[in-house]
Amino acid sequence: MTLPNHNSINDKLAYQSGIPTRGRFVFELIVAFLLTRLPFISVPFKWFESYFHELSHGIATVVSGGVVSQIQLFPNGAGLCYSLGGNGVLIAFSGYLGAAIWGYLIFLLATWRDGIRFTLSFLAMTILASVVLWSRDLLTIIILLCLAGLILLPLKLKNSRPLNSLLRILGLMIILNAMASPMVLFGLAGQGDAVALASMTWIPAWIWVVLWLAFSCFMLWLSWRKVDSTKGNIK
């Protein structure tokens, strides 16, 4: 009697569901980490994190009754969201928090194999909607169009499995950048969302940075749990 090969079962399950094996998840996480550290190559992916950061500020503004006048992105990966009204604490806190959530959401959607093309189209339409609603300067428009193009480009692939892998890597990169970006605030005196929150709440800026870091780690853990949940399906 021939015993089933567990690796083959794992690969078959990952192909059918879009949920990667543990080994593939670790590989994709390493690739995501390396891509965030490579000069020049990492720039577009920093734009993704910056975009979802500023988009989260914008969503928090609208949800809390404010108005967004403009989202601005810069070549170095920085960004700004100009708004009027709304809940200041919620708006300031939502940037890094929202970027981590978006990263996890993208990773989660990338485990939905049959919906991968819908997912890519949805993300591209979200970016293009931001161009229409909140982009006012040429540089930001160019950056956002580049991001939309990068999202739509993989649709040319006929096999959906590479699409899932690429999208999972993108989601992990956004989470990793959401983890790393708040740490930069430790070296910025009088600047950043943490300082703004400290001035509004009297809670020290470093506590807000730790909260963002902890939440991003939680999103990364949830991504791992999504992979780990396949264990019960393999006998």
C-alpha positions as CSV (number, residue, x, y, z in Angstrom):
1,M,0.0,0.0,0.0
2,T,1.4,3.4,-1.0
3,L,1.1,6.1,1.6
4,P,0.0,9.6,0.4
5,N,2.7,12.2,0.1
6,H,1.8,15.0,2.5
7,N,3.7,17.5,0.5
8,S,1.7,16.7,-2.6
9,I,-1.5,17.0,-0.6
10,N,-0.4,20.3,0.7
11,D,0.4,21.6,-2.7
12,K,-2.9,20.4,-4.1
13,L,-4.8,22.0,-1.3
14,A,-2.9,25.3,-1.8
15,Y,-3.6,25.2,-5.5
16,Q,-7.3,24.5,-5.1
17,S,-7.9,27.1,-2.4
18,G,-5.2,29.7,-2.9
19,I,-4.1,29.2,0.7
20,P,-0.3,28.6,0.7
21,T,1.5,25.9,2.6
22,R,3.5,26.9,5.6
23,G,6.7,26.6,3.6
24,R,5.4,28.7,0.8
25,F,4.2,31.4,3.3
26,V,7.7,31.6,4.9
27,F,9.2,31.8,1.4
28,E,6.8,34.6,0.4
29,L,7.4,36.4,3.7
30,I,11.2,36.3,3.0
31,V,10.7,37.6,-0.5
32,A,8.4,40.4,0.8
33,F,11.0,41.4,3.4
34,L,13.9,41.4,0.9
35,L,11.9,43.5,-1.7
36,T,11.2,46.1,1.0
37,R,14.9,46.5,1.5
38,L,16.2,46.6,-2.0
39,P,17.2,50.1,-3.3
40,F,15.0,51.4,-6.2
41,I,13.0,48.1,-6.5
42,S,11.3,48.8,-3.1
43,V,10.1,52.3,-4.1
44,P,6.8,51.3,-5.8
45,F,6.0,49.1,-2.8
46,K,6.6,52.0,-0.5
47,W,4.1,53.9,-2.6
48,F,1.6,51.1,-2.0
49,E,2.0,51.4,1.8
50,S,2.0,55.2,1.7
51,Y,-1.2,55.1,-0.5
52,F,-3.1,52.8,1.8
53,H,-1.8,54.8,4.8
54,E,-3.2,58.1,3.4
55,L,-6.4,56.4,2.1
56,S,-7.0,55.2,5.6
57,H,-6.7,58.7,6.9
58,G,-9.2,59.8,4.2
59,I,-11.7,57.0,5.1
60,A,-11.4,57.9,8.8
61,T,-12.0,61.6,7.9
62,V,-15.2,60.8,5.9
63,V,-16.5,58.3,8.4
64,S,-16.1,60.8,11.3
65,G,-17.9,63.6,9.4
66,G,-15.0,65.4,7.8
67,V,-14.0,66.3,4.2
68,V,-10.9,65.2,2.3
69,S,-9.6,67.8,0.0
70,Q,-6.5,66.1,-1.3
71,I,-4.2,63.1,-1.0
72,Q,-0.6,63.7,-2.0
73,L,2.2,61.2,-2.6
74,F,5.9,61.8,-3.0
75,P,8.6,59.8,-4.8
76,N,10.4,58.9,-1.6
77,G,7.4,57.0,-0.3
78,A,6.0,59.8,1.9
79,G,2.5,61.1,1.7
80,L,0.0,63.6,3.1
81,C,-3.8,63.7,3.5
82,Y,-5.4,67.1,3.6
83,S,-8.7,67.2,5.4
84,L,-11.2,69.5,7.1
85,G,-13.2,68.5,10.2
86,G,-13.7,64.9,11.5
87,N,-12.3,63.3,14.6
88,G,-8.7,64.3,14.9
89,V,-7.7,61.3,17.1
90,L,-9.4,58.8,14.8
91,I,-7.9,60.3,11.7
92,A,-4.3,60.5,13.0
93,F,-4.5,57.0,14.4
94,S,-6.0,55.4,11.4
95,G,-3.0,55.7,9.0
96,Y,-0.6,53.0,10.1
97,L,-3.5,51.0,11.5
98,G,-5.4,51.1,8.2
99,A,-2.3,50.3,6.2
100,A,-1.8,47.1,8.2
101,I,-5.5,46.2,7.8
102,W,-5.3,46.7,4.0
103,G,-2.2,44.5,3.9
104,Y,-4.0,41.7,5.7
105,L,-7.1,42.2,3.6
106,I,-5.1,41.9,0.4
107,F,-3.4,38.8,1.7
108,L,-6.7,37.3,2.7
109,L,-8.3,38.1,-0.7
110,A,-5.2,36.4,-2.3
111,T,-6.2,33.1,-0.7
112,W,-9.4,33.2,-2.7
113,R,-8.2,31.6,-5.9
114,D,-11.3,31.9,-8.0
115,G,-11.7,35.6,-7.1
116,I,-8.2,36.7,-7.8
117,R,-9.1,38.7,-10.9
118,F,-12.0,40.3,-9.1
119,T,-9.6,41.2,-6.3
120,L,-7.0,42.8,-8.6
121,S,-9.8,44.7,-10.5
122,F,-11.2,45.9,-7.2
123,L,-7.9,47.2,-5.9
124,A,-7.2,49.0,-9.3
125,M,-10.6,50.6,-9.2
126,T,-10.0,51.8,-5.6
127,I,-6.8,53.5,-6.7
128,L,-8.4,55.0,-9.8
129,A,-11.3,56.3,-7.7
130,S,-8.7,58.1,-5.5
131,V,-7.2,59.7,-8.6
132,V,-10.6,61.1,-9.5
133,L,-11.7,62.1,-6.0
134,W,-8.6,63.2,-4.1
135,S,-5.7,63.7,-6.5
136,R,-4.9,67.3,-7.3
137,D,-1.2,67.4,-8.4
138,L,0.4,65.7,-11.4
139,L,3.0,63.8,-9.4
140,T,0.4,62.1,-7.2
141,I,-1.7,61.2,-10.3
142,I,1.3,59.7,-12.0
143,I,2.2,57.6,-8.9
144,L,-1.3,56.4,-8.5
145,L,-1.6,55.5,-12.2
146,C,1.6,53.5,-11.9
147,L,0.2,51.6,-8.9
148,A,-3.0,50.8,-10.8
149,G,-0.9,49.6,-13.7
150,L,1.2,47.3,-11.5
151,I,-2.1,45.9,-10.1
152,L,-3.6,45.3,-13.5
153,L,-0.4,44.0,-15.2
154,P,-0.5,40.5,-13.7
155,L,-4.0,40.0,-15.2
156,K,-2.2,39.1,-18.4
157,L,-1.1,35.8,-16.7
158,K,-3.4,32.9,-17.7
159,N,-2.6,30.8,-14.6
160,S,-4.1,32.3,-11.5
161,R,-1.7,30.6,-9.1
162,P,1.2,33.1,-9.7
163,L,-1.4,35.9,-9.3
164,N,-2.3,34.6,-5.8
165,S,1.4,34.4,-4.9
166,L,2.2,37.9,-6.2
167,L,-0.8,39.4,-4.4
168,R,0.1,37.6,-1.1
169,I,3.6,39.0,-1.3
170,L,2.2,42.5,-1.9
171,G,-0.1,42.2,1.1
172,L,2.8,41.0,3.3
173,M,5.0,43.8,2.1
174,I,2.4,46.4,3.0
175,I,2.1,44.8,6.5
176,L,5.9,44.8,6.9
177,N,6.1,48.5,5.8
178,A,3.3,49.3,8.2
179,M,5.5,47.7,10.9
180,A,8.7,49.5,9.9
181,S,7.3,53.0,9.1
182,P,6.2,53.9,12.6
183,M,9.6,53.1,14.0
184,V,11.0,56.0,11.9
185,L,8.9,58.3,14.1
186,F,11.2,57.7,17.0
187,G,13.8,59.8,15.3
188,L,11.5,62.6,14.2
189,A,11.2,65.4,16.8
190,G,7.9,67.2,16.6
191,Q,6.7,65.4,13.4
192,G,4.4,62.6,12.5
193,D,1.1,61.1,13.5
194,A,2.4,59.9,16.9
195,V,3.3,63.5,17.8
196,A,-0.1,64.8,16.6
197,L,-1.8,62.1,18.8
198,A,0.3,63.0,21.8
199,S,-0.7,66.6,21.5
200,M,-4.4,65.7,21.3
201,T,-4.5,63.1,24.0
202,W,-1.5,63.7,26.3
203,I,-0.5,60.0,25.7
204,P,3.2,59.9,24.9
205,A,4.1,59.5,21.2
206,W,6.1,56.3,21.8
207,I,3.0,54.5,23.1
208,W,1.2,55.2,19.9
209,V,4.2,53.8,18.0
210,V,4.2,50.7,20.1
211,L,0.4,50.3,19.5
212,W,0.9,50.5,15.7
213,L,3.8,48.1,15.8
214,A,1.8,45.6,17.9
215,F,-1.2,45.8,15.6
216,S,0.9,45.2,12.5
217,C,2.4,42.2,14.2
218,F,-1.1,41.0,15.0
219,M,-2.1,41.3,11.3
220,L,1.0,39.3,10.3
221,W,0.1,36.7,12.9
222,L,-3.5,36.5,11.5
223,S,-1.9,35.9,8.0
224,W,0.1,33.1,9.5
225,R,-3.1,31.7,11.2
226,K,-4.8,31.7,7.8
227,V,-2.1,29.4,6.6
228,D,-2.0,27.4,9.8
229,S,-5.7,26.8,9.6
230,T,-5.1,24.3,6.7
231,K,-3.4,21.9,9.1
232,G,-6.8,20.5,10.2
233,N,-7.6,19.6,6.6
234,I,-4.5,17.4,6.1
235,K,-4.5,14.0,7.6
